[in-house]
Amino acid sequence: MDSKEENAVRSGTAGVDAPPVRLLRLPSSRYQPVFDAGRTFRGKTVVSWMLRGADAGPKVGVVVSKRTFHDAVDRNRAKRLLREAFRRSQFCLPVDLETVLVARSGIAGKRCADVMDDLAALFRRAGVWSD
């Protein structure tokens, strides 16, 4: 087994021939309208504001505060986890959804699958998840 195959097995992508999916990021100028007019849903690892917007595909913005995560390493890991969980979940979301995700302290030490489960529960509660 060569190093490429070993990495695929280790990362859980062995046997997956799908191309990587691009994540559509929400421009920072759209954060405030989502905060003002969007609906709020709270989970164990994340708080989400959701608003139906343009039909360009589900878009996400990620916020991680210094108050919650003092170290830059922890903030960056929380951002990566939220982006990856949303990227893997975006196929079950409507194309006109704009979401701002705010990391909670409960995300520390969690794996991507745990964050994905929490996001799926939030999206189901919001009525935007389609299996």
C-alpha positions in Angstrom: 0.0 0.0 0.0 1.5 3.3 -1.0 1.3 6.5 1.1 -1.6 7.9 -0.9 -3.7 4.8 -0.2 -2.6 4.8 3.5 -3.8 8.5 3.8 -7.1 7.6 2.2 -7.7 4.8 4.6 -6.6 6.9 7.6 -8.9 9.8 6.6 -11.9 7.6 5.9 -12.0 8.5 2.1 -10.9 5.1 0.8 -13.1 4.0 -2.1 -14.7 7.4 -2.5 -14.2 8.7 -6.1 -16.2 11.8 -5.7 -14.5 15.1 -6.5 -13.9 17.5 -3.6 -16.8 19.8 -3.0 -16.3 23.5 -2.8 -17.7 25.3 0.2 -19.6 28.6 -0.6 -18.6 31.1 2.1 -21.0 33.9 3.1 -19.5 37.3 2.6 -18.9 39.2 5.8 -21.2 42.0 4.6 -24.1 39.4 4.8 -23.4 38.5 8.5 -25.4 41.3 10.0 -28.6 40.8 7.9 -28.5 37.1 8.9 -28.0 38.0 12.6 -30.8 40.6 12.4 -33.5 38.7 10.4 -32.4 35.1 10.8 -33.7 32.4 13.1 -31.5 31.2 15.9 -30.9 27.5 16.9 -28.7 26.4 19.7 -26.8 23.0 19.9 -24.1 21.6 22.1 -21.2 22.6 19.9 -22.6 25.5 17.8 -25.2 28.3 17.6 -26.7 28.8 14.2 -28.4 31.8 12.6 -30.3 30.8 9.4 -31.9 33.0 6.8 -33.3 32.2 3.3 -31.4 34.3 0.8 -30.1 34.1 -2.8 -30.3 30.9 -4.8 -26.5 30.4 -5.2 -26.2 27.4 -3.0 -26.1 27.0 0.7 -23.6 29.6 2.1 -21.9 29.5 5.5 -20.1 32.1 7.7 -18.1 30.9 10.7 -17.5 32.9 13.9 -15.2 31.8 16.8 -14.7 34.3 19.6 -11.5 35.0 21.5 -13.5 35.0 24.7 -14.5 31.3 24.2 -11.2 30.1 22.7 -8.2 32.0 24.0 -5.6 30.2 21.8 -5.4 30.8 18.1 -4.8 27.1 17.6 -8.1 26.2 19.3 -10.0 28.9 17.3 -8.6 27.7 14.0 -9.5 24.1 14.8 -13.0 25.1 15.7 -13.4 27.0 12.4 -12.0 24.0 10.4 -14.4 21.6 12.2 -17.4 23.8 11.5 -16.5 24.4 7.8 -15.9 20.7 7.2 -19.1 19.6 9.0 -21.1 22.1 6.9 -19.3 21.1 3.7 -20.2 17.5 4.2 -23.8 18.4 5.1 -24.6 20.9 2.4 -26.2 18.4 0.1 -29.1 18.0 2.5 -29.8 21.8 2.7 -31.9 24.1 0.4 -29.9 26.1 -2.1 -31.2 29.5 -0.8 -29.9 29.0 2.8 -27.5 31.5 4.4 -26.1 30.3 7.7 -23.8 31.9 10.3 -22.3 29.3 12.7 -20.9 30.4 16.0 -18.7 27.9 17.9 -19.5 27.1 21.5 -17.0 25.9 24.1 -18.5 22.4 23.7 -16.8 22.0 20.4 -13.4 21.6 22.1 -12.1 18.0 21.7 -15.0 17.0 19.4 -14.6 15.1 16.2 -16.0 16.1 12.8 -18.7 13.4 13.0 -19.9 14.8 16.4 -20.2 18.3 15.0 -22.0 17.0 11.9 -24.5 15.2 14.1 -25.1 18.5 16.1 -25.5 20.5 12.8 -27.9 17.9 11.4 -30.0 18.2 14.6 -30.1 22.0 14.3 -31.1 21.9 10.6 -33.8 19.3 11.4 -35.2 21.6 14.1 -35.1 24.5 11.7 -37.0 22.4 9.1 -34.4 22.8 6.4 -32.9 19.3 6.4 -33.9 16.9 3.7 -32.6 13.3 3.9 
